[in-house]
């Protein structure tokens, strides 16, 4: 299964024994994020057989930071309850401006699922094409999901501090240009403006075509090149809270670069008095 699948492909695969379809819509945690209840929206309409991946709940709820990775045991338990198990082919989609299926894609890979794809164009494209939907809460049986975590795909605050000095890994920020440069204040209280010193900026929205589908090939590569990123070298992505950083990570994955994600992102770095902050352009 390719990492990026089409609506036509998915329509033909629906009902396969090993296929699991997952709605990972999330509307964000920062002040000013779109209003809405993604779980309620899911119950109203979703791709037939899909289950709902609650990004807000499948997180470390003991952390003061938003949507941080949960403990491996919690993640495995949640996946089992959704009927996602070892050997499943998992196709993710969303209906969010933040393209949050990328966050679920990264989480699943961190916790040991390897055959994971994103639906190109998401639920909006599926609906626009008049494809079938269903409502309600789907019934499914629990499946075994092995407890596992690959920390090589995750970066911590201490690792990011060390990288400021070493420059061993390229750091790419998915936030908007004005937030990256510090022209706009950060929307979170008590959070400094600016960016991690030495990081580059590629707003996540630039990875998509006007119809919401992913750019691919040369068009996608051009966006990374325009941000000053060499995808033949190590990459770490960041953003406000680790959500849209996953968009950049998935885009890099489509081009053959399997980088890491700074999970605390700017909500951690920007609020920490011990971290250096840079202002202005990259």
C-alpha positions as CSV (number, residue, x, y, z in Angstrom):
1,X,0.0,0.0,0.0
2,X,1.3,3.4,-0.9
3,X,1.7,6.1,1.8
4,X,-0.7,8.3,-0.1
5,X,-3.8,6.6,-1.6
6,X,-6.6,7.9,-3.8
7,X,-10.3,7.9,-3.2
8,X,-10.8,5.6,-6.1
9,X,-8.3,3.1,-4.6
10,X,-10.0,3.2,-1.2
11,X,-13.5,2.8,-2.7
12,X,-12.3,-0.4,-4.4
13,X,-10.6,-1.7,-1.2
14,X,-13.5,-1.1,1.3
15,X,-14.5,-4.3,2.9
16,X,-11.1,-6.0,2.7
17,X,-10.5,-8.1,5.8
18,X,-7.2,-6.4,6.8
19,X,-8.2,-2.8,5.9
20,X,-9.1,-0.3,8.6
21,X,-10.3,3.2,7.8
22,X,-9.7,5.9,10.4
23,X,-11.1,9.4,10.7
24,X,-8.4,11.5,12.5
25,X,-10.1,14.9,12.3
26,X,-9.0,17.4,15.0
27,X,-9.6,21.2,15.1
28,X,-6.6,22.3,17.2
29,X,-6.0,23.5,20.7
30,X,-4.8,27.1,20.3
31,X,-7.1,30.1,20.9
32,X,-8.8,30.9,17.7
33,X,-8.9,27.4,16.3
34,X,-12.0,26.5,14.4
35,X,-15.0,25.5,16.5
36,X,-16.6,22.1,16.1
37,X,-16.9,18.7,17.6
38,X,-15.0,16.2,15.4
39,X,-16.5,13.2,17.2
40,X,-20.0,14.4,16.7
41,X,-19.3,15.2,13.0
42,X,-18.0,11.7,12.6
43,X,-21.2,10.2,14.0
44,X,-23.2,12.3,11.5
45,X,-21.2,11.1,8.5
46,X,-18.0,9.1,7.8
47,X,-16.6,6.7,5.3
48,X,-18.3,3.3,5.7
49,X,-16.6,1.1,8.3
50,X,-14.4,4.0,9.6
51,X,-13.5,4.5,13.3
52,X,-12.8,7.7,15.0
53,X,-9.2,8.5,16.2
54,X,-9.6,11.1,19.0
55,X,-6.3,13.0,18.9
56,X,-7.3,15.1,21.9
57,X,-7.8,12.0,24.0
58,X,-5.1,9.7,22.6
59,X,-2.5,11.8,24.3
60,X,-0.6,12.3,27.5
61,X,-3.4,13.9,29.5
62,X,-1.0,14.4,32.5
63,X,1.3,16.7,30.5
64,X,0.7,20.5,30.7
65,X,1.4,20.5,26.9
66,X,-1.3,19.8,24.4
67,X,-1.6,16.5,22.4
68,X,1.7,15.1,23.6
69,X,2.3,11.4,22.8
70,X,0.6,9.1,25.2
71,X,2.5,6.2,27.0
72,X,2.8,3.2,24.7
73,X,0.4,1.1,26.8
74,X,-2.3,3.7,26.5
75,X,-1.8,4.0,22.7
76,X,-2.0,0.2,22.2
77,X,-5.1,0.0,24.4
78,X,-6.9,2.7,22.4
79,X,-5.9,1.1,19.1
80,X,-7.2,-2.3,20.2
81,X,-10.5,-0.8,21.2
82,X,-10.8,0.8,17.7
83,X,-10.2,-2.6,16.1
84,X,-6.7,-1.6,14.8
85,X,-4.3,-4.5,15.3
86,X,-1.0,-5.9,14.2
87,X,-1.1,-6.6,10.5
88,X,-3.8,-4.1,9.7
89,X,-3.6,-1.9,6.7
90,X,-4.6,1.5,8.0
91,X,-5.9,4.4,5.9
92,X,-6.3,7.7,7.6
93,X,-8.4,10.7,6.6
94,X,-9.6,14.0,8.1
95,X,-11.8,17.0,7.4
96,X,-9.6,19.6,9.1
97,X,-7.8,22.7,7.9
98,X,-4.8,21.4,9.8
99,X,-4.7,18.1,7.8
100,X,-4.5,16.2,11.1
101,X,-4.5,12.7,9.6
102,X,-0.7,13.3,9.3
103,X,-0.4,13.5,13.1
104,X,-2.2,10.2,13.5
105,X,0.0,8.7,10.7
106,X,3.1,9.8,12.7
107,X,1.8,8.4,16.0
108,X,0.9,5.1,14.5
109,X,4.4,4.7,13.0
110,X,6.1,5.7,16.3
111,X,4.1,3.0,18.0
112,X,4.9,0.2,15.6
113,X,2.3,0.3,12.8
114,X,4.1,0.3,9.4
115,X,1.4,-0.2,6.8
116,X,-0.3,3.2,7.2
117,X,-1.5,5.6,4.5
118,X,-3.3,8.9,4.2
119,X,-6.3,9.4,1.9
120,X,-5.4,12.1,-0.6
121,X,-7.9,14.9,-0.4
122,X,-9.5,13.5,2.8
123,X,-13.2,13.4,3.5
124,X,-13.9,16.6,1.5
125,X,-12.8,14.9,-1.7
126,X,-14.6,11.7,-0.8
127,X,-17.9,13.6,-0.3
128,X,-17.4,15.9,-3.4
129,X,-17.2,12.8,-5.5
130,X,-20.5,11.5,-4.2
131,X,-19.0,8.4,-2.6
132,X,-20.9,6.5,0.1
133,X,-21.0,7.6,3.7
134,X,-22.7,6.2,6.8
135,X,-23.7,7.6,10.3
136,X,-23.7,6.4,13.8
137,X,-21.0,4.5,15.8
138,X,-19.6,1.5,14.0
139,X,-19.3,-1.9,15.6
140,X,-16.0,-3.6,15.5
141,X,-14.1,-6.3,17.4
142,X,-11.0,-5.7,19.5
143,X,-7.7,-6.7,17.9
144,X,-4.2,-7.1,19.4
145,X,-1.9,-4.2,19.0
146,X,1.6,-4.8,20.3
147,X,2.9,-2.3,22.9
148,X,6.0,-0.7,21.2
149,X,7.6,2.8,20.7
150,X,10.3,4.0,18.4
151,X,11.8,7.0,20.1
152,X,14.1,7.6,17.1
153,X,11.2,9.4,15.4
154,X,10.7,11.7,18.4
155,X,12.7,14.7,19.6
156,X,12.7,16.1,23.2
157,X,13.4,19.5,24.5
158,X,16.9,18.5,25.6
159,X,17.7,17.0,22.2
160,X,16.5,20.2,20.5
161,X,18.6,22.4,22.8
162,X,21.7,20.3,21.9
163,X,20.9,20.5,18.2
164,X,20.9,24.3,18.4
165,X,24.6,24.0,19.2
166,X,25.5,21.1,17.0
167,X,23.3,21.8,13.9
168,X,23.4,18.1,13.3
169,X,19.8,18.0,12.1
170,X,17.9,20.5,10.0
171,X,14.9,22.0,11.8
172,X,11.8,22.9,9.8
173,X,8.9,24.9,11.3
174,X,5.4,24.4,9.9
175,X,3.9,27.6,11.4
176,X,2.9,30.7,9.4
177,X,5.6,33.1,8.3
178,X,4.4,35.9,10.7
179,X,4.4,33.5,13.7
180,X,7.8,32.2,12.8
181,X,9.4,35.6,12.4
182,X,7.7,36.9,15.5
183,X,5.7,39.6,13.7
184,X,2.6,38.0,15.2
185,X,2.4,37.2,18.9
186,X,2.0,33.6,19.8
187,X,-1.7,32.8,20.5
188,X,-0.9,30.8,23.6
189,X,-0.6,32.7,26.9
190,X,2.9,33.3,28.3
191,X,4.6,32.0,25.2
192,X,7.3,34.0,23.5
193,X,7.2,34.9,19.8
194,X,9.8,33.8,17.3
195,X,11.4,30.5,16.4
196,X,14.1,28.0,17.3
197,X,17.5,29.5,16.4
198,X,18.8,28.0,13.1
199,X,15.4,26.6,12.1
200,X,13.8,27.1,8.7
201,X,10.2,27.9,7.9
202,X,7.8,26.1,5.6
203,X,4.1,26.8,6.3
204,X,2.3,23.5,6.1
205,X,-0.4,24.9,3.8
206,X,2.2,25.1,1.0
207,X,2.3,21.4,0.7
208,X,-1.3,21.2,-0.7
209,X,-2.9,22.1,-4.0
210,X,-5.9,24.4,-4.1
211,X,-8.3,21.4,-4.0
212,X,-6.8,20.1,-0.8
213,X,-4.8,17.3,-2.3
214,X,-1.2,16.8,-1.6
215,X,1.5,18.2,-3.9
216,X,3.8,15.4,-5.0
217,X,7.0,14.9,-6.9
218,X,8.8,17.9,-8.2
219,X,6.1,20.3,-7.0
220,X,6.4,19.0,-3.4
221,X,10.2,18.9,-3.6
222,X,10.3,22.5,-4.7
223,X,8.6,23.6,-1.5
224,X,11.2,22.0,0.7
225,X,14.0,23.4,-1.5
226,X,12.5,26.9,-1.3
227,X,12.7,26.7,2.5
228,X,16.4,25.8,2.3
229,X,16.0,22.2,3.2
230,X,18.1,19.4,1.8
231,X,16.1,16.2,2.0
232,X,19.2,14.0,1.7
233,X,20.1,15.2,5.2
234,X,18.5,14.6,8.7
235,X,15.4,16.5,9.4
236,X,13.3,17.4,12.4
237,X,10.0,19.2,12.1
238,X,8.3,21.5,14.6
239,X,5.2,23.7,14.8
240,X,3.0,25.1,17.5
241,X,1.9,21.9,19.3
242,X,3.2,19.0,17.1
243,X,0.2,18.7,14.9
244,X,1.1,20.4,11.6
245,X,4.8,19.4,12.1
246,X,3.5,16.0,11.1
247,X,2.3,17.4,7.8
248,X,5.8,18.4,6.9
249,X,7.1,15.0,8.1
250,X,4.7,13.2,5.9
251,X,5.6,15.4,2.9
252,X,9.3,14.6,3.5
253,X,8.4,10.9,3.7
254,X,6.7,11.0,0.3
255,X,10.1,12.3,-1.0
256,X,12.1,9.6,0.8
257,X,13.2,11.4,4.0
258,X,12.1,9.8,7.2
259,X,12.7,12.5,9.8
260,X,11.7,13.1,13.4
261,X,9.2,15.4,15.1
262,X,9.7,17.7,18.1
263,X,6.6,16.8,20.0
264,X,6.6,19.7,22.5
265,X,7.2,22.1,19.6
266,X,6.7,25.9,20.2
267,X,4.2,25.4,23.0
268,X,7.1,24.0,25.0
269,X,10.1,25.9,23.5
270,X,8.4,29.3,23.5
271,X,7.1,29.0,27.1
272,X,10.4,27.8,28.5
273,X,12.5,30.6,30.0
274,X,15.8,28.6,29.4
275,X,15.5,28.3,25.6
276,X,17.0,30.8,23.2
277,X,14.5,32.4,20.8
278,X,15.2,33.9,17.4
279,X,13.2,36.6,15.7
280,X,13.0,37.6,12.0
281,X,13.5,35.6,8.9
282,X,15.3,32.3,8.8
